[in-house]
Structures are given as C-alpha cells and as structure tokens.
Amino acid sequence: MISAPDGRIIFEHEREDLAKMVKLIMERDDTNIAGGNFSFKVTDDDGKDYIIMTPTMMSQAYMGELSPEQILVVEPHTRRIVAGEGKLTREINLHEGVYDANPNIRAVLHSHAINNMFWATSGLPEPNVTEATQKLHEIETLEYEPNCSEPLAELVSEHITDIGDRALMHMYLLNSHGVLITVGKKDKVMDGLSAIHQALAIVDTSEWNAQIAYKQAVFQKLGLLDGFYSEGSKIGTLDDLKEGKAIFNPNAGIGKSDKSKKRSVIV
C-alpha cells in the first residue's frame, strides 16, 4: 500500500512536476485549449506500477493551471483513482493500450500542437528535416479514428506492437487529432519522470520541424528547391510526399566523409 509522510501527498514530486509541465506546454503553444493528455508510469516500494496522469478538462476548465493535488494517480486496468482531485480522461484507453503494447514504454504524451496538427489533418506523413528530430526517423500519420474511441486505442496499440523497440522513442500523428509521443528504454526500466521530460522535448522540437517542412514544401512549389533537404542531403520530393512515402534522413548524424565511405561500401 502506497503512503506519504504526514501532511504530504503520494508521489508529490512527480505530480508537482507534471502540473508545471501542463502550464509550460500551454505557454509554448504545444497544445491548445482542448488540452490533450499526458501520463507516465511510476513504481512504488513494493514494485507495483501506477500511472501519473493529467485529469480531463485540464485546459478548458482549469486553463492549464493545475495543482499537484489535481494530478491523478491511477491504478492500471482497474482505472481506480488512487489519489487526485480531478476526473479521469476518456483517453485512458489510449494510454493503457500503449503501455500494454510495449511494457518498456514509460511515458505517453498526446497534445494538439499547432504545426504538427497541420500535417496530421493532411493525412500525409510529415517530412523529417531538422537535425534535432532525426532520431524519430519517419513521422507517419495514422488512419482516422474518432478521439477517445476504442478503435483509436486499438489502432495505436497495433502500430506500437508492429514497430517494436522503435516505439521507445517515437511520434505518430493522429489524423485530425494531434500528436502521440512514446518514450522508454530497452532492457532497462526508465524513470517515468525522465521519460515524460524527453517527450516534452520531442513535441517542442517537432513543432519546429513541422513548420520548416511546410516551408520547404512551399519552396519546392515556388521552384526554389528541388526536394526536401536534411543535413545537406536531398531526402525526398513532393511526389514522394504525395505517394505517402516516409521522408527522413537515414544517414543522420554521419559526417560528409563518412557518408562517402558508406556510399562506396554500398556500391
């Protein structure tokens, strides 16, 4: 049984941190008034897992100003609220589906980030062009399913299962709905708080990428570019984009000389 010292709340540090994160994400326009929902896993002294999660209506009702006491501590699968003043979001089925599909995932961040939403509503994959986002590899848009629905949770769960360890640092675009970021570590239990912080970094940097990818697409239509470029290399074209091909730099992080060596080996 989890407990806290007299006068304190359980998982106080983690809940305080997530409350601050909600405000920060709102201030950075990494979500909108509809909010989204963020969660990460924690383990008590007896080895039992719980989900630390934002309550429903965190933005619309509370305008992103949450206290640690409003952040929920949820028992997985029973969905029993162990602690917290808020109500459970209907999107809990999505979060549980992700955690069940890959137990190494320790954090799930779903938001309505404006520039990523542009690509999500297009139904196209988002070209991954910036250096800071190449670790995500392809950024695909999933087929449309209604928000908070079981079909959406099942769709995401199936994709997470299919990509295996790539889900330990990954971002999907949920068609017309927003972004979904998953973070964890292979063969090692990652601290949930560290995982949700990494997810925050991903949504922030991917917002820049989404805007830059859009501008590269415009430059191609203007005739100023002949394709999408990343780290000095052409990685795709508008025709590739129309065909739904993943556009990212498979040689990301490799210097020019190393790229030449790699090409010579392949040839």
C-alpha positions in Angstrom: 0.0 0.0 0.0 1.4 3.4 -1.0 1.6 6.1 1.5 3.1 9.5 2.1 4.5 11.3 5.2 2.0 13.2 7.3 0.9 16.4 5.6 2.3 15.3 2.2 0.7 13.7 -0.9 1.8 10.5 -2.5 4.2 10.8 -5.5 4.3 14.5 -4.6 7.4 15.4 -6.6 6.2 13.6 -9.8 2.7 15.2 -9.6 4.1 18.7 -8.9 6.4 18.3 -11.9 3.6 17.2 -14.3 1.4 20.2 -13.1 4.3 22.5 -14.1 4.7 20.7 -17.4 1.0 21.3 -18.3 1.4 25.1 -17.9 4.7 25.1 -19.9 3.1 23.1 -22.8 0.2 25.6 -22.9 2.6 28.6 -22.8 4.7 27.2 -25.7 1.6 26.5 -27.9 2.5 22.8 -27.8 -1.2 22.2 -27.3 -4.5 24.1 -27.4 -7.5 24.7 -25.1 -8.7 21.1 -25.8 -5.5 20.1 -24.0 -4.6 16.6 -24.8 -3.4 14.3 -22.0 0.0 13.3 -20.6 1.0 10.3 -18.5 4.0 8.4 -17.2 4.5 5.3 -15.1 5.8 5.2 -11.5 6.6 2.2 -9.3 6.1 2.1 -5.5 8.4 0.5 -3.0 6.6 -2.9 -3.4 7.2 -2.9 -7.2 3.7 -2.0 -8.2 3.2 0.3 -11.2 0.8 3.3 -11.2 0.1 5.9 -13.9 0.6 9.5 -13.1 -1.8 11.3 -15.4 -3.4 14.7 -16.2 -7.2 15.0 -15.4 -9.8 15.6 -18.1 -10.6 19.3 -18.9 -7.1 20.3 -17.7 -7.0 23.2 -20.2 -10.6 24.1 -20.9 -11.8 24.1 -17.2 -8.5 25.0 -15.5 -6.7 26.8 -18.3 -3.6 24.8 -17.7 -3.2 26.0 -14.1 -3.2 22.7 -12.1 -2.1 22.0 -8.6 -0.2 18.8 -7.8 -3.3 17.6 -5.9 -5.3 17.7 -9.2 -2.9 15.3 -11.0 -4.2 11.8 -10.8 -2.5 8.6 -9.6 -4.3 5.8 -11.4 -4.2 2.0 -10.9 -3.7 0.4 -14.4 -6.6 -1.6 -15.8 -8.9 -1.1 -12.9 -8.7 2.6 -13.6 -9.2 3.3 -10.0 -8.1 6.8 -9.0 -5.8 6.2 -6.0 -5.2 9.9 -5.5 -6.0 13.2 -7.2 -8.9 15.6 -7.3 -9.6 15.5 -11.0 -11.6 13.1 -13.1 -10.2 10.5 -15.4 -10.0 11.4 -19.1 -11.7 9.1 -21.6 -8.4 8.9 -23.4 -7.1 6.5 -20.7 -7.9 3.6 -23.1 -5.3 5.0 -25.5 -2.6 5.3 -22.8 -3.3 1.9 -21.4 -3.2 0.4 -24.9 0.3 1.9 -25.5 1.6 0.7 -22.1 0.2 -2.8 -22.7 1.6 -3.0 -26.2 5.2 -2.3 -25.1 5.8 -2.5 -21.3 9.2 -0.7 -21.7 7.3 2.5 -22.6 7.3 4.7 -19.6 5.6 7.9 -20.8 2.8 8.9 -23.3 2.3 12.5 -24.4 -0.7 13.4 -26.5 -1.2 17.0 -27.5 -2.7 19.2 -30.1 0.5 21.0 -31.2 -0.5 23.5 -33.9 2.2 22.9 -36.6 2.1 19.1 -36.2 -1.7 19.3 -36.4 -1.3 20.8 -39.9 0.4 17.6 -41.1 -2.0 15.4 -39.1 -5.0 16.9 -40.8 -3.4 16.5 -44.2 -3.2 12.7 -43.8 0.3 12.9 -45.2 3.5 11.8 -43.4 5.4 14.8 -42.0 8.8 15.2 -43.7 11.5 14.9 -41.0 14.1 17.5 -42.0 15.7 19.0 -38.8 18.8 17.7 -37.1 17.1 17.6 -33.7 14.3 15.4 -34.8 16.1 12.7 -36.9 16.1 10.3 -34.0 12.4 9.9 -34.6 13.0 8.6 -38.2 9.7 8.5 -40.1 6.8 10.6 -38.8 3.7 8.9 -40.1 0.0 9.9 -40.0 -2.3 7.1 -38.9 -5.7 6.4 -40.4 -8.5 8.4 -38.9 -10.4 7.1 -35.9 -12.5 9.3 -33.5 -10.8 10.7 -30.5 -11.3 8.9 -27.2 -12.6 5.8 -29.0 -11.7 2.2 -28.6 -10.9 1.9 -32.3 -8.3 4.6 -31.9 -6.7 2.9 -28.9 -6.7 -0.4 -30.8 -5.2 1.2 -34.0 -2.3 2.8 -32.0 -1.7 -0.3 -29.9 -1.4 -2.4 -33.1 1.1 0.1 -34.6 3.2 0.2 -31.3 3.3 -3.6 -31.4 4.4 -3.7 -35.0 7.3 -1.3 -34.7 8.8 -3.0 -31.6 11.7 -1.1 -29.9 11.3 1.9 -32.2 8.3 2.8 -30.1 10.7 3.6 -27.3 11.3 7.0 -28.9 8.6 7.6 -31.5 6.0 10.1 -32.6 2.7 9.4 -34.5 0.4 11.9 -36.0 -3.2 11.1 -35.1 -5.3 12.0 -38.1 -7.1 15.3 -37.5 -6.4 14.9 -33.7 -2.8 15.7 -32.8 0.4 14.0 -31.9 1.2 10.9 -29.8 4.7 10.5 -28.4 6.0 7.4 -26.6 9.3 7.2 -24.7 11.1 4.4 -22.8 14.3 2.3 -22.8 15.1 -1.2 -24.0 16.2 -3.7 -21.4 16.1 -1.1 -18.6 13.3 0.4 -16.6 13.4 4.2 -17.4 12.4 6.7 -14.8 8.9 7.9 -15.8 9.7 11.5 -15.0 12.7 11.5 -17.2 10.6 9.8 -20.0 7.9 12.5 -19.9 10.6 15.2 -20.0 12.0 13.6 -23.1 8.5 13.5 -24.6 8.2 17.3 -23.9 11.5 17.9 -25.8 10.2 15.9 -28.7 6.9 17.8 -29.1 8.8 21.1 -28.8 11.4 20.3 -31.4 8.9 18.5 -33.7 6.9 21.7 -33.8 9.8 23.5 -35.4 10.3 20.6 -37.8 6.7 20.7 -38.9 6.9 24.4 -39.7 10.2 24.1 -41.6 9.0 21.0 -43.5 5.9 23.0 -44.6 8.1 25.9 -45.8 10.4 23.5 -47.7 7.3 22.2 -49.5 6.3 25.7 -50.4 9.8 26.5 -51.7 9.5 23.4 -54.0 6.3 24.7 -55.5 8.0 28.1 -56.0 10.9 26.4 -57.7 13.4 27.4 -55.1 14.1 23.8 -54.0 14.0 20.6 -55.9 13.2 18.5 -52.9 13.2 18.1 -49.1 16.7 18.6 -47.6 18.2 17.5 -44.3 21.8 17.8 -43.1 22.9 18.8 -46.6 21.2 15.8 -48.4 18.2 15.6 -50.5 15.9 13.1 -48.8 12.7 13.2 -50.8 10.4 15.2 -53.1 6.8 16.4 -53.3 6.0 13.4 -55.4 7.3 11.1 -52.6 5.1 13.0 -50.2 2.0 12.6 -52.4 2.7 8.9 -52.5 2.8 8.7 -48.7 6.5 7.7 -48.6 8.4 8.3 -45.3 10.8 11.3 -45.7 13.7 11.4 -43.3 17.5 11.2 -43.4 18.7 7.6 -43.0 22.3 8.9 -42.7 21.5 11.4 -40.0 24.5 12.3 -37.8 27.0 11.0 -40.3 29.6 13.5 -41.5 30.3 14.1 -45.2 33.4 12.0 -45.3 31.6 9.1 -43.6 28.7 9.4 -46.0 31.1 9.0 -48.9 32.6 5.9 -47.3 29.1 4.5 -46.7 28.1 5.0 -50.3 31.3 3.4 -51.5 30.7 0.3 -49.4 27.1 0.0 -50.7 28.3 0.3 -54.3 
